[in-house]
Amino acid sequence: MSSNRVRQADRVYRKLLEVDPLHVIDSTDEDNSWDLVYLSRTFSRMPIFTMYFGGGINFSLIEQLRNYGIDNSGLIKPAESYLNGFVVGGNGMIGFELPLIYNFELALEGNFSHRTFDFTDSLYISTNAPNPTLITTTSSDVDPSSTIRYSKLTMRENQFWIDLNLLVKYNLEFKGLLPYIYVGGGPNFLVHANLSDVQRVTTTETFGGGQVIQAPTKPIVLTANGDQPTMRSMLNWSLVAGAGLKFRVGRNFIFVDLRYTRMFLNNIEMNNRYANKELLYKYAHVDNDFRNDNFMLTVGFTKAFYTPRKKRTYNPKVLDSQFDKWLERERNNIKRETDSELRSELNSTIKDLERQKPSLIEDVERGRVGTNILQDKKAEYDKLKNQAGSKIFNN
């Protein structure tokens, strides 16, 4: 194939990729020539950038850092819990990806999340004459022979976050599937937080009992509200890690993504722990220090933007430029050689390499070899240079 025909084939293949940028030449098809197979390998199938968006559900896992509540903290098992059933929130995301090298991508992402969890604590009193052991509790977290449940508090906390994440992704390809993994992190901004379904019930008093302090008519706001300062930290920092799977749909993708987000900082604004009088005096609640971990499952759509382009390792312009720079550098080195015989032999070798350059560039255009052929030529030249120098020195 002549150089002109190679360039013509290159132009035709670019037009094909404008219509179907993910087209792959089947090397097992006998009707496809190896020149076409080689040529197809010289083009990148990576988009110049992608945009993705999606939505899904999330689950928060709370780690208590320090107890400030008024419950019986001296019990063998804690009288409070942040894990009461499977409570899910919702999330939506939008992001942009730029290809790097070796299947790596850099992603900048915005994520809006409603993170929610339930909180429960109980008060217990010791059994004595006014509170006989006849009245017991079925709770498994205390010793019923020495304590009885006095009251139980339940509530649900709702938090609305905006997360900004910078991620490094690595893409794989396995039997037609496109899995990926990633890691990164960034700041988290709390937009709003409140408590809903707040209720305290006294259950086992000897006389009377069963009184219910009803839930407020509207959620109790925890972020800044009128004269009340925020009770939650408005800024956090997190580590993000996850994995996903892409399914090709035409020239775009549907993806399923599972991630873990670990927030590092205390979720409580410690200076304002006692700021809400309703929580203190009506529901007898004081916030503990805690940190939020989150698991998120997202389904979304990726829109890819393509421009047909040569891979750098098969770009003849790159080879031509690098080859000329190398030859020029070696010519200057030869001029500094003091031995005329060595200088003559090296000049002859350089001229021979100049004659080889057009055929090497044509091989790169065809896809038979990459621009790394230049490294091989450099190694051959250095070997000949050393051999010529040794021969002259020995003579």
Disulfide bonds with the S-S distance in Angstrom:
none
